[in-house]
Amino acid sequence: MISGTADQATPTIEILITEELDAASVPRFAALLHEAADLNPADLVVDLRECPFVDAAAIGMLLDVHRRMFAAGGRLTLRAPGPRVTRTLRLARVEKVLHVQ
């Protein structure tokens, strides 16, 4: 669970993903990321170093969170995706939209 209030600006929130981001897990992770975005962080960091796989549903969810963060003046950062995840992001042509570190 993420704590805080929507009125209080949070500099950075980091979330570590340790399992596949796929259609089955998207609803759970979308709820978590939207809860984090509700805290109005300047930077929402999704650490993907332990995430073995992302699919189209997950990319769509990440783009939704990116749009929400951007509209609120914040930024979504994807940190340290592995080679397989990086390749998927490139194939989907979202590495130019999403901030990947």
C-alpha positions as CSV (number, residue, x, y, z in Angstrom):
1,M,0.0,0.0,0.0
2,I,1.1,3.5,-0.7
3,S,0.5,6.2,1.8
4,G,0.2,10.0,1.7
5,T,-2.3,12.5,0.6
6,A,-3.2,13.9,-2.8
7,D,-2.6,17.5,-1.6
8,Q,1.0,16.8,-0.6
9,A,3.5,16.7,-3.4
10,T,5.8,13.7,-3.2
11,P,9.2,14.2,-5.0
12,T,9.7,10.6,-6.1
13,I,7.8,7.3,-5.8
14,E,9.6,4.1,-6.8
15,I,7.9,0.8,-7.5
16,L,9.8,-2.4,-8.2
17,I,8.2,-4.9,-10.5
18,T,9.4,-8.5,-9.9
19,E,7.0,-10.5,-12.1
20,E,5.7,-10.4,-15.6
21,L,3.6,-7.5,-16.7
22,D,0.9,-9.1,-18.8
23,A,-2.8,-9.0,-19.4
24,A,-3.4,-11.0,-16.2
25,S,-1.4,-8.7,-14.0
26,V,-2.3,-5.4,-15.6
27,P,-5.4,-4.7,-13.5
28,R,-3.4,-5.1,-10.2
29,F,-0.4,-3.1,-11.4
30,A,-2.7,-0.4,-12.9
31,A,-4.4,0.1,-9.6
32,L,-1.0,0.3,-7.8
33,L,0.4,2.9,-10.3
34,H,-2.8,5.0,-10.3
35,E,-2.7,5.0,-6.5
36,A,0.9,6.2,-6.7
37,A,0.0,8.8,-9.3
38,D,-2.8,10.1,-6.9
39,L,0.0,11.2,-4.6
40,N,1.1,13.7,-7.3
41,P,4.8,12.7,-7.4
42,A,7.2,14.7,-9.5
43,D,8.6,11.4,-10.7
44,L,7.0,8.0,-10.6
45,V,9.8,5.4,-11.2
46,V,8.9,1.9,-12.3
47,D,11.9,-0.3,-11.7
48,L,11.8,-3.1,-14.3
49,R,15.2,-4.8,-13.6
50,E,13.5,-7.9,-12.2
51,C,10.6,-7.9,-14.7
52,P,11.1,-10.7,-17.2
53,F,8.4,-9.8,-19.7
54,V,5.9,-7.1,-20.8
55,D,3.1,-7.5,-23.3
56,A,0.9,-5.1,-25.3
57,A,-1.6,-4.8,-22.4
58,A,1.1,-3.7,-20.1
59,I,2.5,-1.2,-22.6
60,G,-0.9,0.3,-23.0
61,M,-1.2,0.6,-19.2
62,L,2.2,2.2,-18.9
63,L,1.2,4.7,-21.6
64,D,-2.0,5.5,-19.7
65,V,0.0,6.2,-16.6
66,H,2.5,8.3,-18.6
67,R,-0.3,10.4,-20.0
68,R,-1.7,10.9,-16.5
69,M,1.6,11.9,-15.0
70,F,2.4,14.2,-17.9
71,A,-1.0,16.0,-17.6
72,A,-0.3,16.5,-13.9
73,G,3.2,17.9,-14.5
74,G,5.1,14.8,-13.4
75,R,7.0,12.1,-15.2
76,L,6.9,8.3,-15.5
77,T,10.3,6.8,-15.7
78,L,11.0,3.1,-16.5
79,R,14.2,2.1,-14.8
80,A,16.6,-0.6,-15.9
81,P,14.5,-2.8,-18.2
82,G,16.3,-6.0,-19.2
83,P,17.1,-6.9,-22.8
84,R,13.8,-8.7,-23.4
85,V,11.7,-5.9,-22.0
86,T,13.8,-3.3,-23.9
87,R,13.4,-5.1,-27.1
88,T,9.6,-5.3,-26.6
89,L,9.5,-1.5,-25.9
90,R,11.5,-0.8,-29.1
91,L,9.3,-3.1,-31.2
92,A,6.2,-1.2,-29.8
93,R,8.0,2.0,-30.6
94,V,7.3,3.5,-27.2
95,E,10.8,4.1,-26.1
96,K,10.6,7.6,-27.7
97,V,7.4,8.4,-25.7
98,L,8.2,6.7,-22.4
99,H,11.3,7.9,-20.4
100,V,13.5,4.8,-20.1
101,Q,16.6,5.0,-17.9
